[in-house]
Amino acid sequence: MIEQLETIEVQTGAEPRHSVIWLHGLGADGHDFEPIVGQLGLPRGAAVRFVFPHAPVRPVTINGGIPMRAWFDILGIDRSAVQDEAGIRDSAERVRRLIDRECDRGIEERNIVLAGFSQGGAIALHLGLRRAAPLAGIMALSCYLPLTHRLAAEHDPAMNTTPVFVAHGSGDPVIPIGMGRAAYEAVAGLGILAEWHEYPMPHAVCPEEIRDIAGWLGRVFGFASA
């Protein structure tokens, strides 16, 4: 039986009608992006529930098998490395249940953004592109697209109306920018409304990117301004 992920939640107003499920990177936890809520400067009166789940703890091969919070095992960074398909699909199912929980709490799927950084962004892309109903958007930060060879067969065209925000640092030493751009090209190649953002930064998030994220969230949620 798959256990429900533990989460941290931050609401910007009472009775939220929009949600952002934001997945952290390898070795971090749900607290990692908690501070970004206040930095986004969302419009006054924009009630959004931010959900920051903790990934399960598991051994990570590339880090010497040390147990840490990880959405899946990583055997290598280059594109030819074997991927932990079972771990990817397990985490995708766990996050899918978080989406279902938001729906049970009164948030429509079209008002939910699935976001993630690094390994969390990989899961956001993997799951989001396979949904059978459109989301408000998918945000993929400093990441890559896992199981690309299975995407065409598993992608649901119903998701093509879901906007996708793909961003990467030009100096990223962890996940080369070429892997991020390849993810964007794969998504755009499906006919999805995707946009590419590149910033002069390493494997991180910068102020300019945060401003762009705020503006994008305002557009996909239909806020007057952001």
Buried (B, 14 or more C-beta within 10 A) or exposed (E): EEEEBEBBEBBBBEEBBBBBBBBBBBBBBBEBBBEBBEEBBBBEEBEBBBBBBBBBEBEBBBBEEEEBBBBBBBEEEEEEEEBBEEBBBBBBEBBBBBBEBBBEEEBBBBBBBBBBBBBBBBBBBBBBBBBEBBBBBBBBBBBBBBBBEEBEEEBEEEBEEBBBBBBBBEEBEBBBBEBBBBBBEBBBEBEBEBBBBBBEBEBBBBEEBBBBBBBBBBBBBEBEEB
